[in-house]
Amino acid sequence: MDPQWDDSVPIYRQLRDRVVAMILEGALKEGDPLPSVRSVAAEFRLNPLTVLKGYQQLVDEQLVEKRRGLGMFVSAGASKALMKDERQRFLEEEWPKVYATIQRLGLSASELLQGGAAAPGTPWPSTPGAAKDDTSN
């Protein structure tokens, strides 16, 4: 199944954001391997360099660590650091827009709670345990 890519955001950034979401949701825990660059590239029909760039961004943010010859793994403390950062980003960037929409539409708290939808699933390779990353040196 092909994911829907947002043309306004680079694909490597969208991949990075999917890994972040998986960490926050607990689908990837500290020490878990990320799917290999090759498996992600094959499943989503992407250039492996695009996948590697998304993964490298996670390494640069110290959310993921490279293990030579083994692949990439979720770093210790990644979930806690992400939760703090993502909460702050949400409160500063997203919430003001959401709140303005709620006010504009005149929605009540009970309407919001009744209308709450289940979080959508995050598409990802079906074999997250495939840790070996063929681009590691």
N, CA, C and O atoms as a DFTB+ gen file, in Angstrom:
548 C
 N C O
     1  1       0.843      -1.184       0.000
     2  2       0.000       0.000       0.000
     3  2       0.882       1.239       0.000
     4  3       1.748       1.389       0.862
     5  1       0.669       2.111      -0.946
     6  2       1.440       3.353      -1.023
     7  2       0.854       4.391      -0.084
     8  3      -0.362       4.574      -0.032
     9  1       1.720       5.072       0.661
    10  2       1.214       6.150       1.508
    11  2       0.881       7.356       0.648
    12  3       1.330       7.466      -0.493
    13  1       0.106       8.241       1.200
    14  2      -0.187       9.491       0.512
    15  2       0.897      10.483       0.898
    16  3       1.018      10.839       2.071
    17  1       1.681      10.931      -0.060
    18  2       2.738      11.901       0.218
    19  2       2.194      13.303       0.033
    20  3       1.430      13.569      -0.895
    21  1       2.587      14.182       0.909
    22  2       2.199      15.589       0.844
    23  2       3.237      16.305      -0.023
    24  3       4.415      16.367       0.329
    25  1       2.792      16.837      -1.142
    26  2       3.715      17.480      -2.085
    27  2       4.359      18.747      -1.537
    28  3       5.346      19.228      -2.095
    29  1       3.815      19.294      -0.453
    30  2       4.374      20.533       0.090
    31  2       5.510      20.298       1.080
    32  3       6.155      21.249       1.521
    33  1       5.759      19.028       1.434
    34  2       6.809      18.688       2.397
    35  2       7.710      17.629       1.760
    36  3       7.209      16.667       1.179
    37  1       9.038      17.793       1.861
    38  2       9.929      16.783       1.284
    39  2       9.649      15.389       1.865
    40  3       9.327      15.261       3.046
    41  1       9.770      14.364       1.045
    42  2       9.470      13.002       1.468
    43  2      10.381      12.571       2.617
    44  3       9.919      11.904       3.543
    45  1      11.663      12.936       2.578
    46  2      12.559      12.528       3.666
    47  2      12.068      13.088       4.998
    48  3      12.219      12.443       6.035
    49  1      11.482      14.281       4.975
    50  2      10.951      14.891       6.197
    51  2       9.696      14.144       6.661
    52  3       9.483      13.962       7.859
    53  1       8.875      13.719       5.711
    54  2       7.678      12.949       6.048
    55  2       8.050      11.602       6.650
    56  3       7.392      11.133       7.579
    57  1       9.105      10.974       6.123
    58  2       9.584       9.716       6.695
    59  2      10.066       9.938       8.120
    60  3       9.761       9.149       9.015
    61  1      10.818      11.007       8.330
    62  2      11.301      11.353       9.664
    63  2      10.122      11.525      10.614
    64  3      10.143      11.030      11.741
    65  1       9.099      12.227      10.152
    66  2       7.934      12.474      10.986
    67  2       7.187      11.185      11.314
    68  3       6.617      11.067      12.399
    69  1       7.179      10.225      10.407
    70  2       6.528       8.930      10.668
    71  2       7.271       8.157      11.739
    72  3       6.649       7.538      12.602
    73  1       8.591       8.185      11.694
    74  2       9.375       7.505      12.734
    75  2       9.112       8.178      14.078
    76  3       8.930       7.497      15.087
    77  1       9.092       9.508      14.098
    78  2       8.796      10.251      15.326
    79  2       7.436       9.824      15.876
    80  3       7.307       9.566      17.072
    81  1       6.426       9.749      15.017
    82  2       5.085       9.338      15.447
    83  2       5.112       7.920      16.015
    84  3       4.454       7.646      17.019
    85  1       5.855       7.030      15.392
    86  2       5.944       5.655      15.880
    87  2       6.610       5.592      17.252
    88  3       6.215       4.787      18.096
    89  1       7.603       6.425      17.477
    90  2       8.260       6.473      18.785
    91  2       7.284       7.013      19.827
    92  3       7.156       6.450      20.914
    93  1       6.604       8.092      19.499
    94  2       5.651       8.693      20.437
    95  2       4.488       7.759      20.761
    96  3       3.995       7.746      21.889
    97  1       4.053       6.983      19.779
    98  2       2.937       6.056      19.977
    99  2       3.366       4.756      20.641
   100  3       2.520       3.947      21.023
   101  1       4.671       4.548      20.783
   102  2       5.168       3.328      21.414
   103  2       5.354       2.160      20.465
   104  3       5.704       1.063      20.898
   105  1       5.123       2.379      19.167
   106  2       5.341       1.308      18.192
   107  2       6.833       1.001      18.064
   108  3       7.218      -0.137      17.794
   109  1       7.660       2.013      18.258
   110  2       9.118       1.843      18.330
   111  2       9.551       2.295      19.719
   112  3       9.262       3.416      20.138
   113  1      10.240       1.416      20.422
   114  2      10.698       1.727      21.772
   115  2      12.207       1.904      21.774
   116  3      12.886       1.549      20.811
   117  1      12.727       2.459      22.870
   118  2      14.173       2.655      23.000
   119  2      14.886       1.329      22.744
   120  3      14.523       0.291      23.299
   121  1      15.898       1.388      21.900
   122  2      16.673       0.203      21.570
   123  2      16.138      -0.599      20.404
   124  3      16.828      -1.483      19.897
   125  1      14.913      -0.309      19.964
   126  2      14.338      -1.033      18.824
   127  2      15.039      -0.634      17.535
   128  3      15.442       0.518      17.369
   129  1      15.182      -1.587      16.627
   130  2      15.767      -1.253      15.324
   131  2      14.760      -0.571      14.418
   132  3      13.566      -0.869      14.462
   133  1      15.245       0.340      13.604
   134  2      14.414       0.916      12.555
   135  2      14.419      -0.051      11.382
   136  3      15.384      -0.792      11.196
   137  1      13.354      -0.054      10.590
   138  2      13.383      -0.885       9.373
   139  2      14.565      -0.447       8.510
   140  3      14.924       0.730       8.489
   141  1      15.152      -1.380       7.816
   142  2      16.319      -1.048       7.005
   143  2      15.974      -0.051       5.903
   144  3      14.836       0.029       5.439
   145  1      16.982       0.695       5.507
   146  2      16.811       1.669       4.427
   147  2      16.290       0.959       3.184
   148  3      15.391       1.458       2.507
   149  1      16.852      -0.196       2.892
   150  2      16.420      -0.928       1.691
   151  2      14.966      -1.360       1.758
   152  3      14.239      -1.248       0.770
   153  1      14.528      -1.860       2.927
   154  2      13.141      -2.331       3.019
   155  2      12.160      -1.172       2.899
   156  3      11.121      -1.307       2.252
   157  1      12.475      -0.035       3.513
   158  2      11.591       1.133       3.411
   159  2      11.566       1.641       1.974
   160  3      10.504       1.953       1.435
   161  1      12.741       1.720       1.360
   162  2      12.810       2.189      -0.026
   163  2      12.019       1.270      -0.957
   164  3      11.311       1.741      -1.847
   165  1      12.140      -0.031      -0.750
   166  2      11.426      -0.980      -1.600
   167  2       9.917      -0.909      -1.368
   168  3       9.138      -0.891      -2.321
   169  1       9.509      -0.869      -0.101
   170  2       8.080      -0.869       0.193
   171  2       7.381       0.379      -0.316
   172  3       6.260       0.299      -0.818
   173  1       8.031       1.538      -0.193
   174  2       7.410       2.792      -0.608
   175  2       7.866       3.247      -1.988
   176  3       7.485       4.322      -2.449
   177  1       8.684       2.427      -2.650
   178  2       9.210       2.747      -3.982
   179  2       9.898       4.110      -3.998
   180  3       9.576       4.985      -4.801
   181  1      10.860       4.260      -3.080
   182  2      11.625       5.500      -2.946
   183  2      13.094       5.239      -3.239
   184  3      13.562       4.101      -3.196
   185  1      13.798       6.295      -3.530
   186  2      15.239       6.221      -3.666
   187  2      15.809       5.971      -2.267
   188  3      15.439       6.673      -1.326
   189  1      16.706       4.981      -2.108
   190  2      17.304       4.723      -0.789
   191  2      17.970       5.955      -0.178
   192  3      18.023       6.083       1.046
   193  1      18.477       6.861      -1.012
   194  2      19.098       8.073      -0.482
   195  2      18.070       8.987       0.198
   196  3      18.399       9.708       1.139
   197  1      16.832       8.949      -0.284
   198  2      15.759       9.721       0.342
   199  2      15.485       9.176       1.741
   200  3      15.351       9.940       2.697
   201  1      15.403       7.855       1.854
   202  2      15.176       7.211       3.153
   203  2      16.352       7.502       4.077
   204  3      16.163       7.847       5.244
   205  1      17.552       7.364       3.557
   206  2      18.747       7.605       4.365
   207  2      18.780       9.046       4.876
   208  3      19.188       9.290       6.011
   209  1      18.359       9.987       4.058
   210  2      18.347      11.390       4.479
   211  2      17.365      11.602       5.639
   212  3      17.659      12.341       6.579
   213  1      16.212      10.959       5.568
   214  2      15.240      11.038       6.667
   215  2      15.790      10.423       7.937
   216  3      15.627      10.980       9.022
   217  1      16.443       9.275       7.808
   218  2      17.054       8.610       8.961
   219  2      18.200       9.458       9.523
   220  3      18.373       9.558      10.737
   221  1      18.974      10.062       8.627
   222  2      20.104      10.873       9.080
   223  2      19.626      12.066       9.892
   224  3      20.293      12.485      10.838
   225  1      18.488      12.608       9.529
   226  2      17.926      13.720      10.289
   227  2      17.630      13.273      11.723
   228  3      17.856      14.027      12.670
   229  1      17.129      12.053      11.879
   230  2      16.870      11.496      13.213
   231  2      18.165      11.297      13.995
   232  3      18.205      11.514      15.206
   233  1      19.221      10.885      13.299
   234  2      20.532      10.728      13.934
   235  2      21.041      12.089      14.386
   236  3      21.538      12.233      15.504
   237  1      20.917      13.087      13.516
   238  2      21.369      14.444      13.847
   239  2      20.634      15.006      15.061
   240  3      21.195      15.790      15.826
   241  1      19.372      14.600      15.233
   242  2      18.564      15.045      16.373
   243  2      18.786      14.171      17.603
   244  3      18.169      14.390      18.645
   245  1      19.659      13.191      17.481
   246  2      20.006      12.249      18.554
   247  2      18.812      11.415      19.016
   248  3      18.744      11.007      20.175
   249  1      17.886      11.168      18.117
   250  2      16.739      10.312      18.415
   251  2      17.021       8.876      18.013
   252  3      16.412       7.938      18.526
   253  1      17.957       8.722      17.085
   254  2      18.344       7.422      16.556
   255  2      19.857       7.351      16.546
   256  3      20.541       8.350      16.323
   257  1      20.370       6.155      16.789
   258  2      21.823       5.975      16.737
   259  2      22.183       4.918      15.703
   260  3      21.486       3.917      15.532
   261  1      23.292       5.173      15.022
   262  2      23.808       4.213      14.057
   263  2      24.697       3.228      14.795
   264  3      25.488       3.613      15.657
   265  1      24.559       1.955      14.451
   266  2      25.456       0.936      14.977
   267  2      26.102       0.272      13.771
   268  3      25.462      -0.448      13.005
   269  1      27.361       0.535      13.637
   270  2      28.109       0.078      12.471
   271  2      27.857      -1.403      12.183
   272  3      28.056      -2.272      13.033
   273  1      27.417      -1.651      10.967
   274  2      27.170      -3.013      10.522
   275  2      25.869      -3.616      11.013
   276  3      25.515      -4.723      10.608
   277  1      25.151      -2.918      11.871
   278  2      23.915      -3.461      12.428
   279  2      22.674      -2.702      11.994
   280  3      21.602      -3.293      11.865
   281  1      22.805      -1.398      11.766
   282  2      21.660      -0.600      11.373
   283  2      21.460       0.592      12.276
   284  3      22.408       1.111      12.865
   285  1      20.213       1.024      12.381
   286  2      19.885       2.194      13.191
   287  2      18.862       1.786      14.237
   288  3      17.960       0.988      13.981
   289  1      19.029       2.362      15.430
   290  2      18.208       1.991      16.576
   291  2      17.711       3.243      17.292
   292  3      18.374       4.280      17.290
   293  1      16.532       3.129      17.903
   294  2      15.983       4.238      18.675
   295  2      16.882       4.476      19.882
   296  3      17.193       3.542      20.620
   297  1      17.294       5.711      20.080
   298  2      18.202       6.082      21.168
   299  2      17.489       6.049      22.517
   300  3      16.271       6.210      22.600
   301  1      18.269       5.838      23.558
   302  2      17.745       5.920      24.915
   303  2      17.296       7.358      25.171
   304  3      18.009       8.303      24.832
   305  1      16.147       7.517      25.754
   306  2      15.622       8.843      26.062
   307  2      14.926       9.529      24.905
   308  3      14.471      10.663      25.054
   309  1      14.830       8.878      23.761
   310  2      14.225       9.499      22.575
   311  2      12.759       9.834      22.805
   312  3      12.310      10.922      22.444
   313  1      12.019       8.926      23.393
   314  2      10.592       9.148      23.598
   315  2      10.345      10.329      24.530
   316  3       9.487      11.168      24.256
   317  1      11.083      10.395      25.612
   318  2      10.912      11.490      26.571
   319  2      11.267      12.836      25.934
   320  3      10.549      13.820      26.111
   321  1      12.382      12.874      25.189
   322  2      12.791      14.117      24.527
   323  2      11.770      14.540      23.476
   324  3      11.442      15.721      23.357
   325  1      11.275      13.571      22.719
   326  2      10.275      13.880      21.692
   327  2       8.980      14.384      22.307
   328  3       8.380      15.339      21.813
   329  1       8.556      13.746      23.376
   330  2       7.304      14.154      24.011
   331  2       7.394      15.614      24.444
   332  3       6.463      16.391      24.232
   333  1       8.498      15.974      25.040
   334  2       8.682      17.354      25.489
   335  2       8.667      18.311      24.291
   336  3       7.947      19.310      24.298
   337  1       9.455      18.003      23.280
   338  2       9.551      18.865      22.100
   339  2       8.238      18.953      21.332
   340  3       7.823      20.036      20.919
   341  1       7.589      17.812      21.143
   342  2       6.351      17.791      20.363
   343  2       5.215      18.493      21.102
   344  3       4.385      19.153      20.476
   345  1       5.170      18.358      22.421
   346  2       4.147      19.077      23.189
   347  2       4.331      20.585      23.045
   348  3       3.373      21.324      22.821
   349  1       5.568      21.018      23.177
   350  2       5.852      22.445      23.067
   351  2       5.513      22.962      21.672
   352  3       4.913      24.027      21.527
   353  1       5.900      22.204      20.647
   354  2       5.600      22.597      19.276
   355  2       4.097      22.661      19.045
   356  3       3.603      23.593      18.411
   357  1       3.369      21.673      19.558
   358  2       1.917      21.663      19.406
   359  2       1.299      22.894      20.057
   360  3       0.462      23.569      19.458
   361  1       1.715      23.179      21.279
   362  2       1.134      24.321      21.998
   363  2       1.449      25.649      21.330
   364  3       0.632      26.569      21.362
   365  1       2.621      25.759      20.728
   366  2       3.017      27.018      20.097
   367  2       2.511      27.169      18.666
   368  3       2.168      28.273      18.244
   369  1       2.463      26.060      17.911
   370  2       2.149      26.149      16.493
   371  2       0.762      25.644      16.116
   372  3       0.054      26.297      15.349
   373  1       0.373      24.509      16.635
   374  2      -0.875      23.873      16.212
   375  2      -2.084      24.331      17.024
   376  3      -3.130      24.660      16.465
   377  1      -1.930      24.348      18.343
   378  2      -3.076      24.651      19.190
   379  2      -3.729      25.994      18.878
   380  3      -4.958      26.054      18.834
   381  1      -2.985      27.065      18.661
   382  2      -3.660      28.333      18.345
   383  2      -4.578      28.230      17.125
   384  3      -5.645      28.843      17.105
   385  1      -4.175      27.467      16.115
   386  2      -5.018      27.282      14.922
   387  2      -6.262      26.463      15.259
   388  3      -7.374      26.800      14.853
   389  1      -6.052      25.384      16.008
   390  2      -7.170      24.521      16.394
   391  2      -8.152      25.300      17.268
   392  3      -9.364      25.235      17.060
   393  1      -7.631      26.022      18.228
   394  2      -8.481      26.790      19.132
   395  2      -9.290      27.840      18.360
   396  3     -10.478      28.034      18.617
   397  1      -8.639      28.502      17.425
   398  2      -9.334      29.501      16.616
   399  2     -10.470      28.859      15.819
   400  3     -11.542      29.451      15.688
   401  1     -10.251      27.673      15.295
   402  2     -11.289      26.965      14.544
   403  2     -12.444      26.573      15.456
   404  3     -13.610      26.707      15.084
   405  1     -12.117      26.088      16.649
   406  2     -13.154      25.720      17.625
   407  2     -14.015      26.936      17.946
   408  3     -15.242      26.846      17.979
   409  1     -13.373      28.055      18.178
   410  2     -14.101      29.281      18.498
   411  2     -14.963      29.741      17.319
   412  3     -16.116      30.137      17.489
   413  1     -14.384      29.681      16.136
   414  2     -15.085      30.127      14.926
   415  2     -16.340      29.289      14.672
   416  3     -17.364      29.803      14.224
   417  1     -16.241      27.986      14.966
   418  2     -17.366      27.083      14.722
   419  2     -18.309      26.987      15.921
   420  3     -19.375      26.380      15.826
   421  1     -17.923      27.578      17.034
   422  2     -18.778      27.560      18.217
   423  2     -18.955      26.176      18.816
   424  3     -20.026      25.857      19.332
   425  1     -17.920      25.352      18.755
   426  2     -18.003      23.988      19.279
   427  2     -17.857      23.984      20.799
   428  3     -17.071      24.747      21.360
   429  1     -18.622      23.118      21.455
   430  2     -18.524      22.974      22.905
   431  2     -17.559      21.833      23.233
   432  3     -17.217      21.021      22.373
   433  1     -17.134      21.793      24.479
   434  2     -16.229      20.724      24.921
   435  2     -16.881      19.358      24.742
   436  3     -16.217      18.408      24.327
   437  1     -18.187      19.247      25.055
   438  2     -18.868      17.953      24.911
   439  2     -18.947      17.525      23.446
   440  3     -18.816      16.342      23.135
   441  1     -19.159      18.481      22.555
   442  2     -19.182      18.146      21.123
   443  2     -17.825      17.650      20.663
   444  3     -17.729      16.713      19.871
   445  1     -16.783      18.283      21.163
   446  2     -15.428      17.864      20.785
   447  2     -15.136      16.462      21.294
   448  3     -14.563      15.645      20.572
   449  1     -15.524      16.177      22.527
   450  2     -15.275      14.849      23.098
   451  2     -16.087      13.777      22.379
   452  3     -15.586      12.676      22.152
   453  1     -17.329      14.083      22.017
   454  2     -18.168      13.122      21.302
   455  2     -17.651      12.871      19.887
   456  3     -17.752      11.759      19.368
   457  1     -17.101      13.904      19.276
   458  2     -16.658      13.800      17.889
   459  2     -15.237      13.297      17.734
   460  3     -14.763      13.124      16.611
   461  1     -14.551      13.060      18.835
   462  2     -13.156      12.603      18.767
   463  2     -13.049      11.308      18.000
   464  3     -13.776      10.350      18.267
   465  1     -12.138      11.282      17.043
   466  2     -11.951      10.087      16.213
   467  2     -10.713       9.334      16.665
   468  3      -9.799       9.914      17.251
   469  1     -10.694       8.065      16.393
   470  2      -9.507       7.256      16.688
   471  2      -8.351       7.746      15.834
   472  3      -8.540       8.174      14.695
   473  1      -7.160       7.679      16.392
   474  2      -5.969       8.105      15.652
   475  2      -5.754       7.179      14.465
   476  3      -5.885       5.962      14.592
   477  1      -5.426       7.749      13.317
   478  2      -5.181       6.908      12.140
   479  2      -3.907       6.098      12.313
   480  3      -2.973       6.525      12.991
   481  1      -3.881       4.936      11.699
   482  2      -2.690       4.107      11.742
   483  2      -1.563       4.722      10.945
   484  3      -1.794       5.507      10.025
   485  1      -0.346       4.363      11.300
   486  2       0.822       4.877      10.599
   487  2       1.356       3.791       9.665
   488  3       1.847       2.767      10.139
   489  1       1.270       3.993       8.349
   490  2       1.793       2.977       7.436
   491  2       3.301       2.876       7.564
   492  3       3.996       3.888       7.653
   493  1       3.793       1.671       7.573
   494  2       5.228       1.445       7.694
   495  2       5.536       0.048       7.204
   496  3       4.613      -0.760       7.096
   497  1       6.772      -0.281       6.902
   498  2       7.082      -1.637       6.456
   499  2       6.588      -2.673       7.452
   500  3       6.611      -2.454       8.664
   501  1       6.150      -3.783       6.930
   502  2       5.556      -4.812       7.768
   503  2       6.583      -5.572       8.597
   504  3       6.202      -6.382       9.442
   505  1       7.862      -5.336       8.381
   506  2       8.891      -6.048       9.127
   507  2       9.788      -5.067       9.867
   508  3      10.939      -4.879       9.475
   509  1       9.282      -4.426      10.943
   510  2      10.102      -3.453      11.666
   511  2      11.308      -4.081      12.350
   512  3      12.240      -3.366      12.719
   513  1      11.315      -5.390      12.529
   514  2      12.447      -6.049      13.159
   515  2      13.646      -6.185      12.242
   516  3      14.717      -6.596      12.688
   517  1      13.491      -5.850      10.975
   518  2      14.598      -5.938      10.025
   519  2      15.542      -4.780      10.270
   520  3      15.361      -3.695       9.717
   521  1      16.556      -5.009      11.102
   522  2      17.403      -3.906      11.546
   523  2      18.608      -3.674      10.668
   524  3      19.122      -2.556      10.622
   525  1      19.075      -4.686       9.972
   526  2      20.303      -4.523       9.218
   527  2      20.117      -3.487       8.139
   528  3      19.202      -3.583       7.321
   529  1      20.968      -2.515       8.137
   530  2      20.905      -1.404       7.189
   531  2      22.094      -1.554       6.248
   532  3      23.241      -1.411       6.669
   533  1      21.835      -1.831       5.018
   534  2      22.896      -2.107       4.074
   535  2      23.726      -0.884       3.725
   536  3      24.745      -1.015       3.047
   537  1      23.327       0.288       4.163
   538  2      24.114       1.477       3.872
   539  2      25.068       1.803       5.002
   540  3      25.821       2.772       4.900
   541  1      25.064       1.008       6.103
   542  2      25.995       1.240       7.204
   543  2      27.387       0.805       6.792
   544  3      27.561      -0.093       5.967
   545  1      28.359       1.450       7.374
   546  2      29.737       1.063       7.076
   547  2      30.416       0.559       8.322
   548  3      31.587       0.184       8.278
